[in-house]
Amino acid sequence: MAYHFNDFKKATDAVLEWLRKEYSSIRTSRATPSIFDGISVSAYGSKMPINQVATVTVEGPKSLRITPWDKTLAGAMDSAIRESNLGLSVSVDDAGLRISFPDLSSERREQLLKLAKEKMEEARIRLRSEREKVLGDIDKGEKDRQISEDEKFRLKHELQKLIDEANKKFEEIREKKEKEIKE
């Protein structure tokens, strides 16, 4: 029986995508529309992501413009952004909302770096969990005599290569985010 790592690779890609999404929601001093991906606004009787009820555009390096499709939602968006505790400055005008990104204090930078490390560790924990599932499958295959002992060691070695590859990608993403926070 040949063991395929397809499920493990899919799970690794999912964890990698999760980490990217989490890092995109960590605010730096640079204005990026993805910061609002995790913020929902009460609209039409349900919670909806901001990008589904408004257009978010970059006005400058430290400001964004949110133009709601329904002008009555501007107040709800203002409240949702302020409650998100992202440290953004919000001003409402007749065209929508202007979001300003103030410079980060050194204390806030340290908090963001700590948060980035926590997200990285959570990604590693998820990856270890997936690894344990695969190791369990491999050991079960050997116990059921579907995999030889040599094959088991070869598969474990191949799995370790995949783990190292994933950890390298995680590290690259973390380093990029830390550099962005420190700028």
N, C-alpha and C positions, 0 to 999 in steps of 0.2 A: 504494500500500500504506500503510495506516494503522498506525503503530506503537503498541502498547499497552504500558504500563508495569506490567502486572499482576504479572509475575514480580519486577520490581524492588521493587514495593510489598510483596509477600509477604516478600521477603528483608529489606527494611527493618524490617518488623514483627518478623521473627525476631530480628534484631540488637537491636532495642529490648527485646524480651522477655528476651533473653539478658542484656542490661545490667541490667535490673530484677532478675533472679534473682541475678546476681553481687553487686549492691549489697545485696540482702536478706541475703546471707551475711556481709557485713561487719558485725562487731559494734560496736554503739554501747553507751552505758550504759543504754539502754532494753531491757527484756526483750521479745523477739519470738520466737515459735515458729519462724519461717522461718529462723532462724539454723542450725537443724539440717537443713535441706534437703540440704546437701552432705555430711552425715555418714552413713556406712553402718555397720551393726553386723553382725557375724558371727552369723547365726541360721539354724538348720535347714540347715546345710551350704552356705549361700550368703551373700552380702553383701546386706543389705536396708536401705533408708532407715529412720531411726528412726520416722518417722510411719506406717510400715506395720507396726510391731510394738508400738507404744505410743500412748498418748494424751498429747499435750503441751498443758498448760493454763497460762495466766498466773495466778500467785498474787498478784503485786504489781508495782509499777513496775520492780523490780530482781530479780525471781525468777520462775522457771518450775518447774512440777512435771511430771515425766515418769512416767507410770504404765504400766509394761510389761504387756502382756496375758498374757505368760508371765513369772512372777516370776524364773525362772532366767536370764533375759536381762539382769537389772539389772547384773550384773558386767561383761558384754560392753559394755553401753551406757556404763557408767562409763569403761571403758578407751577406747572409741571417742571419747568427748567429750574426755577428757584428752589423747589423742594428736592431736586436731584443732588444738591450740595456739590456741584462741580466747581464752584468758585467763579462762576461766570457773571458778568455784568449784563443785565437785560434792560433794554428800553423799548417801550411800545410806542409806535407812531401810526399814522393813518395807512402806511404801506405794509405794516406788519411789525416784526420784531427785529431789532438790531442786537446782536450778541457780541460783546467785547470780551476778549481774552486778556485779562490783566497779567502782568509779569508775575512769574512764580517766585515766592519767597524761598529762601534756602530751606526753611522748615518744611514747606509744602513739597519741595523737590524730594526731600528725604522720605516723606510719607509716600510719595508716588513711587520712589525706588523700592521701598519696602513692599508696597502693593504689587509691583511688578514681580518681585521675587516670590511673593505668596502665590501669584497666579502661575508662575513657572513651576513651583513645587506641586501645585494642584494638578498641573498637566502631567508631571512626572508620576504622580500617584495614579492617575488614570491609565497611563502607559504601563505601569507595573501591574495593575489589575488585569489588563489585557494579556500581558506576558504570562501571568499566572494561569489564565485560562488555557493558553496554548501549551504551556508546560504540562498542565493536567491532561490535555488531549494526547500529548506525546507519550506521557507515562502510561496512560490508559491503553494506547495503541501497543506499547511494548508488553504490558501485562496481558493483553488479549492475544498476544503473539502475532499481531499484524505488522509490527515494526521490530526489526532486529536491534540488538544492543548497539551495534555500530551505527545503524541508521538513526537511532535515538540521539547519539552524541553528535552526529552530523547535523541533524535537525536543530538541536539546541545551539550548536555553533552558528548555524544560519540565522536562527532567531536572534542571537546576540548581535549579529551584524546589523539586522534590521533595527534593533533597539538602539545601537550606537548611532546609526544613521538618523533616526528620529530625534535622539537627544541632541545631535549636532544641529539639526534644523531648529529645535526649540531654543538652543543657545544663541543661534544667529538672530532669531526674532527678539530674544530678550536683550541682547547686546545693542541691537538697533534701537529698541525702545528706550533703553537706559541712556544711550547717546542723545536721543531726542529730548529726554527729560532734562539732561544736564546742560543742554544748549541754552 
